[in-house]
Amino acid sequence: MRDDLALYDYRPWDERLPIRWPNDARVAFWVAPNIEFYELDPPPNPQRKAWPRPIPDIQGYGTRDYGNRVGHMRMMELLDRYGVRGSISLSVALCDHHPEIIELCRERDWEFFSHGIYNTRYVYGMDEAQERAVIEDSVRTIAERTGQRCAGYLAPALTHTERTLDLFSEAGGLYTCDLFHDDQPTPIRVRSGKPFVSVPYSLELNDTIVYVVNRVEPRRYGEMIKQAFDRLYAEGEWGGTVMCVPLHAYQVAHPHRIRAFEEALDYVTGHDGVWVTTGREIAEHYVEHYYQQALANRGAD
Amino acid sequence: MALDPDYLEYPHRSYGMDHDRYEWSMLSRRGPVAWPGGAGVALWVNLAVQFFPLDQSGKPFRPPGGMGTPYPDLRHFTLRDYGNRVGLFRCLDALDGAGITPTLSVNAAIAERCPQLLERLNRRGDEILASSWHMDTLHHGGMPADEEAALIERALGTLRAAVDAPVAGWLSPARSQSRNTPDLLADAGIRYMGDWINDELPYPFTTKHGELIALPLSLELEDRFVIQDNLHSEWEYADQVKDACDYLLAEAEATGHGRLLALSVHPWLMGQPHRIGALESVLEHIARQPGIWSASASEIVAAWAAQQA
């Protein structure tokens, strides 16, 4: 183990050259629905149990299955109303299990990126060849089933090795959602030497963290989103910021929660100067316009 | 170091579910369901009549609401018993006042411990569904099938002997099942179960002994989950239920498809004097809405089943 994987350089918030988003938007706003498949009876991983109760843990399984049966459609129609294209962190096995959901996302021109094969398969304990096989499977599946080149990665169930980002870059990836250190994109050091960035993905505003870990009241979640937006919008006057809301239909799309989220979405998208976009578009814009500049600054330190 | 090669094998990676209990189905792609009277939302209020034994085994896990301090945990034992002595009557008054039909899920041990309570409930005529023997008789993975069959038979036999109406519904303690539970329930004459929380409408469920109907009893909107697990206040609970009610009514109106509002209520929790007002507020809000069909769980199941091809 190492005390730091040295993936990025330290760069204080007030010592950066400003980022300009398209149309001089202050905030690049993206919504990242997690579209996941959890297995009822996955093989055991030595470092993490898939379910707290003995298998079949129908409560945990049913909670997730609700998202696929009920939640996604409700969430999609809501995002449609506010002109938001989702950037999907996808358990790619869902292409096999539930192709209807994939088709609904394709119709909406949503972005697909990899969230592993299943959210019940963790990379803990994998050797390099195994983790590469998982990443290559996910990139290949997205290409074959959606026609998209997979640009982004959110590790399955946020399980990583020291090599995860290196392997994803080597598989053709452009950005990671696994790092929560900043409100702007950051160049990430990977062994391929290819351009690779972190796109801010707010774990703090992730509905599962909000509802399951922090046990926040639904209307309060709506207020949290508005308050985060207000601050990023104000600071975005000087240099563009990124705001991400990661979602799980099995959390946010419940009838007692979705209205409060809708109010927040209405608030955010009702502002001028908001670039409603996707993870890939943020990464590509940053790499095209700011990546070399950021590397040059790194050299000047 | 590497994982076993089978960790990268995916034997169920194909169309549909990774088990054969029910078909993969999106709510939005099903045919419309219509409720009696043209109502948009069917309302199932399930009151839990429970017994938490003082000598809880806690195996294979502590049931939600169960004993939590060393034996004898008189604190939790009596807080739960409060529901059957006091809280239930407040909840029933609130429901009666709002004109809302309750369904009662009853641990069969209640028949032995307080037969006069079960007799009163039987006389009221509300539907009673079975909830195993008590809250510590968990049905769980790894449980021997013969042991579970005997548990189900004992619980159903006891309740059916004490209740005039048919006992056709089931709710497992902690909504926990073994791999065999649905088969054993169907074999014991159960028609529907509330344990699976993956949907918002009834759906068909396959067993070795014919079809069961899953009638999902929402966990995320359950009083105990919101107040005891999430630590939201009783008034925040009330807001959430009202928001759910309003949302489902609007969705039913917009789609023309019936929806289900399934409320799981624990009298030992909502029947406390500082919380009953929040429950009354919820029930009054729901009762005021046009488009609500308040019914027993069996009536909802029957109305849904009659519309299936």
Interface residues (C-beta under 8 A of the other chain):
Chain A: F37 E39 L40 D41 P43 N45 P46 P52 R53 P54 I55 P56 D57 I58 Q59 Y61 G62 T63 R64 D65 Y66 N68 R69 V70 H72 M73 R74 A93 D96 H97 H98 P99 E100 I101 I117 Y118 R121 G125 M126 D127 A129 Q130 A133 V134 Y211 R215 E217 P218 R219 H254 P255 H256 R257 I258 R259 A260
Chain B: M1 A2 L3 D4 D6 Y7 L8 Y10 H12 R13 S14 Y15 G16 M17 D18 H19 W24 S25 M26 L27 S28 R29 P60 F61 H140 G141 G142 A174 R175 S176 Q177 S178 R179 D195 W196 I197 N198 D199 E200 P216 S218 L219 E220 L221 D229 N230 L231 H232 E236 D239 Q240 V241 D243 A244 C245 D246 Y247 L248 E251 L261
